[in-house]
Every structure is written in C-alpha cells, then in structure tokens.
Amino acid sequence: MNRVLFGILLAVISNSVIADWVQINSKDNLTTYVDPKTIEKADNIAKMWGIVDLKESRKEQDGKSFLSAKGLQEYDCKTEQTRKISLTLFSGNMGAGDVVHTYADADQWKWTPLAHGSITETMWQTACGLNKL
C-alpha cells in the first residue's frame, strides 16, 4: 500500500514540475525558452519563467561553469520595462545538473527599458499577451 501511495505522489510531483518550454529564439551560442503557462498578470505587471540554454559552458564569477540559466522575470506591460526577480545557474542544459549559483535578491535588479528587437522584448511581448506562442 505504501508503495502505491508513494508512486502516485511521485507521479503528481513529477508532472507538476515539468514545464512546457517554448523556444522563442536561437542565436549564436544560446537558445531562449519561455513557459507561457507560468504567466501571472496583475494590472500592468506580468511575470514569467524563462531559460537561456548555452551550447558552450560559461564561467560564473567564482569560476564555476554553467550551461543554463533559469529565471523569473517581471515585465511592466505599460511602460515597456523589465527586471529579474530570481535567477539560478545550472551546470547542465535546460536547468538540469547541479545548481551553480542562485541570485534571489530582487532588490538588486532595477527596472530597465526594453531594447527594441531584443530577446527580452520578445519575452515581454509574450508575458504581456502581445505575442501568442
């Protein structure tokens, strides 16, 4: 009986953490994905999770290598600005492997204007409902 309950619990947990990543850009040595199902919107502010996946590892400030960065970003749909809320670097692709570093202090990131034609602008359009995936 315990094995059955454990299996059901494991299946529920596994399904809840699987994201539906949608590729929005592939350029140079990186590919950017967002999970539209994670969009939360209140008034003019939207939040959404995204991943930047690298083809070649990069070094963190402390010298540790990472291949992907998963972050929660906030978007001001009215003033066309954005800021990070949290960012975690992973040793593997698509948020797999060991956590290399986590930045979770939202106060360290300030609102910044969108660079037109950038990946961030595409993410803003998606989070704000201007770009349907």
C-alpha positions as CSV (number, residue, x, y, z in Angstrom):
1,M,0.0,0.0,0.0
2,N,2.8,2.4,0.9
3,R,4.5,1.7,-2.5
4,V,1.2,2.6,-4.3
5,L,0.8,5.9,-2.4
6,F,4.5,6.7,-3.0
7,G,4.1,6.1,-6.7
8,I,1.1,8.3,-7.0
9,L,2.7,11.0,-5.0
10,L,5.8,10.8,-7.2
11,A,3.8,11.0,-10.4
12,V,1.9,14.1,-9.2
13,I,5.1,15.8,-8.2
14,S,6.8,14.9,-11.4
15,N,4.0,16.2,-13.6
16,S,3.8,19.5,-11.6
17,V,7.5,20.4,-12.2
18,I,7.6,19.6,-15.9
19,A,7.5,22.9,-17.7
20,D,6.2,23.4,-21.3
21,W,9.2,25.3,-22.6
22,V,8.6,27.1,-25.9
23,Q,11.6,28.2,-27.9
24,I,11.4,31.9,-28.8
25,N,15.0,32.5,-30.1
26,S,18.1,30.7,-31.1
27,K,21.1,32.9,-31.9
28,D,24.8,32.5,-31.7
29,N,25.6,30.0,-28.9
30,L,22.4,30.3,-27.0
31,T,18.7,29.4,-27.2
32,T,16.0,31.1,-25.2
33,Y,12.8,29.4,-24.0
34,V,9.8,30.6,-22.0
35,D,7.0,28.7,-20.3
36,P,3.8,30.6,-21.2
37,K,1.8,28.5,-18.6
38,T,3.7,30.3,-15.9
39,I,2.4,33.8,-16.9
40,E,0.9,35.7,-14.0
41,K,-0.6,39.1,-14.6
42,A,-1.9,41.8,-12.3
43,D,-2.8,45.1,-13.7
44,N,0.1,46.2,-15.9
45,I,2.7,43.8,-14.4
46,A,3.3,40.3,-15.7
47,K,5.7,37.6,-14.5
48,M,7.0,34.6,-16.5
49,W,9.7,31.9,-16.2
50,G,12.4,31.6,-18.9
51,I,15.5,29.6,-19.6
52,V,18.6,30.6,-21.5
53,D,20.4,27.4,-22.7
54,L,24.0,27.6,-23.8
55,K,25.9,25.5,-26.4
56,E,29.2,26.1,-24.6
57,S,29.7,26.5,-20.9
58,R,30.4,29.9,-19.4
59,K,32.2,30.7,-16.1
60,E,30.4,32.3,-13.1
61,Q,32.2,35.0,-11.2
62,D,33.6,32.3,-8.8
63,G,35.0,30.3,-11.7
64,K,32.2,27.6,-11.7
65,S,30.9,26.6,-15.2
66,F,27.2,26.7,-16.1
67,L,25.3,25.7,-19.3
68,S,21.8,27.2,-18.5
69,A,20.2,29.9,-16.5
70,K,16.6,29.7,-15.4
71,G,14.9,32.9,-14.2
72,L,11.7,34.5,-13.2
73,Q,11.3,37.9,-14.8
74,E,8.8,40.7,-14.2
75,Y,7.5,42.9,-17.1
76,D,5.7,46.2,-17.0
77,C,3.4,45.9,-19.9
78,K,2.5,49.6,-19.9
79,T,6.0,51.3,-19.6
80,E,7.9,48.6,-21.6
81,Q,10.3,47.8,-18.8
82,T,11.6,44.6,-17.2
83,R,13.5,43.3,-14.2
84,K,14.7,39.9,-12.9
85,I,13.1,38.5,-9.7
86,S,15.3,35.4,-9.4
87,L,18.0,33.7,-11.5
88,T,19.6,30.2,-11.0
89,L,22.6,29.0,-13.0
90,F,22.8,25.2,-13.7
91,S,25.7,23.0,-14.6
92,G,23.6,21.2,-17.3
93,N,21.4,22.3,-20.1
94,M,17.7,23.2,-19.6
95,G,18.0,23.7,-15.9
96,A,19.5,20.2,-15.3
97,G,22.5,19.2,-13.3
98,D,23.8,21.0,-10.2
99,V,22.9,24.4,-9.1
100,V,26.0,26.6,-9.7
101,H,24.6,29.8,-8.2
102,T,21.3,31.4,-7.2
103,Y,20.5,35.1,-7.3
104,A,17.3,35.6,-5.4
105,D,17.5,39.2,-4.2
106,A,15.0,41.0,-6.3
107,D,16.2,44.4,-4.9
108,Q,19.5,44.0,-6.7
109,W,17.7,44.4,-10.1
110,K,16.2,47.6,-11.2
111,W,13.6,48.2,-13.8
112,T,15.2,48.7,-17.2
113,P,13.7,49.8,-20.5
114,L,13.4,47.2,-23.2
115,A,15.9,47.1,-26.0
116,H,13.8,47.0,-29.1
117,G,14.4,44.0,-31.3
118,S,15.9,42.1,-28.3
119,I,15.1,38.6,-26.9
120,T,13.9,40.4,-23.8
121,E,11.4,42.4,-25.9
122,T,10.0,39.1,-27.3
123,M,9.7,37.8,-23.8
124,W,7.9,41.0,-22.7
125,Q,5.5,40.6,-25.7
126,T,4.8,37.0,-24.7
127,A,4.3,37.8,-21.0
128,C,2.0,40.8,-21.7
129,G,-0.1,38.9,-24.2
130,L,1.1,40.7,-27.3
131,N,2.8,37.7,-28.8
132,K,0.9,34.4,-28.9
133,L,3.0,31.2,-28.8
